[in-house]
Amino acid sequence: MDHSAADVNQRAAVEITKDQNGVSHVLLQSPRGASARVSLHGGQVLSWKTDRAEELLFTSSKANFKPPAAVRGGIPICFPQFGNRGSLEQHGFARNRMWAIDENPPPLQPFDSNGKAFIDLLLKPSDDDLKIWPHSFELRVRVVLSVDGYLSLISRIRNVNCKPFSFSFALHTYFSVSDISEVRVEGLETLDYLDNLCNRERFTEQGDALTFESEVDRVYLSSSDAVAIFDHEKKRTFVIRKEGLPDVVVWNPWDKKSRAISDFGDEEYRHMLCVDAAAIEKPITLKPGEEWTGRVELSVTPSIQ
């Protein structure tokens, strides 16, 4: 049997369905059985599974899937801000809006198409959005699932305004982990970070690896292009490779804050860790007609520890 046609026909691995709230979901499946599910509500990846159907992303058992609430878990897209400043809602409005499938996506490079399942999504501001953030933009996100099960998100933001604007951006990725106390993060050593638990005071990371014994809410600045999460109990390693997104957010709410979050289980902090590719410290400024691109590739491999 000739598998080559199936391997290169990425569109055959894309299926569109609706959830119980009538929200369209896009299911991407690689030829080898890995999958990813993307909601048009928020343009948010809700699931990423290995070829053995093992879920790699965390979603809270108390998550609200009914729009306009953002879903607690997966990979929310934070734009045009990360955090809670000014008149905009926390983490911006992109994660609360209905996106469209992009009918005029950027052209594919030859290496992009070989056996990969992908979908192109588009968000433009509504009249209400322009009242709270008066800047015309086009936000495009291409979600790609490779033959090997790697998950990539390519984000493009174009200024279609008549004046410059600035924004911050993050892919607020909730990784599923066995036990937060058995996890370490490498690739952040010696970096400066802003500590959101200390009024964004600036510190320098002293450890060889970041481990977790209490709440963590930090923005690591100007990191390398690769960060790794080692899960000792599951003997697996996540690698986050990024381009155009210089910062890394690390967040775990721990027990006290978990109990205060309505769409988050009291003990669920033990089984999740957010490590986000982001551009936060230095907002990105686009002149009229300019476009910014940020890329993230997520992979998981068995590790011997």
Secondary structure, 3 states (H helix, E strand, C coil): CCCHHHHHCHHHHEEEEECCCCCEEEEEECCCCCEEEEECECCEEEEEECCCCCECECECCCCCCCCCCCCCECECEEECCCCCCCCCCCCECHHHCECEECCCCCCCCHHHHCCCEEEEEEECCCHHHHHHCCCCEEEEEEEEECCCCCEEEEEEEEECCCCCEEEEEEECCEEECCCHHHEEEECCCCCEEEEHHHCCEEEECCCCCEECCCCEEEEECCCCCEEEEEECCCCEEEEEEEECCCEEEEEECHHHHHHHCCCCCCCHHHHEEEEEEEEEEEEEEECCCCEEEEEEEEEEEECCC
